[in-house]
Amino acid sequence: MEAVIDRKKQTAFRLSCDLLTKLKEAATRENRSLNNYVESVLMDVIYNNPNKLTIKAMKEARENHELETLNSDDIETMINSS
């Protein structure tokens, strides 16, 4: 089995003290190192871009335009019919 080497490059950023404190708190809550937490947040931003339909749905949800109320019984029925 061939080993996969994850190439990384060390770099430095200047962050506000408040932001750094918040990042450290968030990393601690998730039981992760600060480096791992910041890297995962940045990866989410770069690689998890929603498509146009999802963006439209997110905008509609934020603006609360004629949203339908879902009946949880209907969801249970749908799940059980699969």
Legacy VTK file of the C-alpha trace (Angstrom):
# vtk DataFile Version 3.0
C-alpha trace
ASCII
DATASET POLYDATA
POINTS 82 float
0.000 0.000 0.000
1.402 3.377 -1.004
1.488 6.156 1.589
-0.171 9.442 0.719
1.849 12.470 1.724
-0.220 15.542 2.506
2.010 18.414 1.433
1.606 21.476 3.595
3.364 24.792 3.678
3.782 26.826 6.819
2.569 30.400 6.574
1.733 33.320 8.835
-1.312 35.587 9.016
-2.105 38.668 11.032
-5.477 38.328 12.731
-7.246 40.593 15.172
-6.901 39.494 18.792
-10.689 39.140 19.083
-10.895 36.924 16.008
-8.025 34.767 17.219
-9.716 34.350 20.600
-12.980 33.303 18.926
-11.149 30.831 16.676
-9.368 29.282 19.660
-12.660 28.963 21.550
-14.342 27.329 18.549
-11.429 24.909 18.097
-11.568 23.973 21.785
-15.341 23.358 21.587
-14.724 20.942 18.711
-11.730 19.351 20.474
-9.418 20.299 17.608
-6.146 22.138 17.301
-6.336 25.741 16.192
-4.449 24.870 13.000
-6.791 21.984 12.172
-9.882 24.049 12.917
-8.819 27.033 10.795
-7.751 24.753 7.940
-11.110 22.937 7.971
-13.060 26.233 8.030
-11.060 27.502 5.070
-11.534 24.211 3.199
-15.317 24.503 3.707
-15.291 28.031 2.298
-13.238 27.063 -0.738
-14.709 23.670 -1.626
-18.331 23.731 -0.451
-19.904 26.239 -2.794
-23.671 25.829 -3.139
-25.167 25.616 -6.631
-27.579 28.234 -8.025
-30.708 26.342 -6.917
-29.403 26.013 -3.366
-28.421 29.693 -3.260
-31.936 30.630 -4.417
-33.498 28.422 -1.722
-31.227 29.899 0.943
-32.184 33.419 -0.132
-35.898 32.559 -0.052
-35.532 31.030 3.412
-33.727 34.121 4.716
-36.353 36.436 3.252
-39.205 34.161 4.436
-41.212 34.471 1.190
-44.232 32.180 1.241
-42.476 29.287 2.954
-44.489 26.122 3.314
-44.925 24.416 6.656
-43.952 20.771 6.495
-45.965 18.197 8.368
-43.596 15.791 10.122
-46.088 12.954 9.509
-45.661 13.498 5.760
-41.885 13.275 6.133
-42.182 10.016 8.091
-44.443 8.601 5.358
-42.006 9.658 2.646
-39.050 8.122 4.476
-40.873 4.868 5.142
-41.989 4.553 1.506
-38.394 4.376 0.233
LINES 1 83
82 0 1 2 3 4 5 6 7 8 9 10 11 12 13 14 15 16 17 18 19 20 21 22 23 24 25 26 27 28 29 30 31 32 33 34 35 36 37 38 39 40 41 42 43 44 45 46 47 48 49 50 51 52 53 54 55 56 57 58 59 60 61 62 63 64 65 66 67 68 69 70 71 72 73 74 75 76 77 78 79 80 81
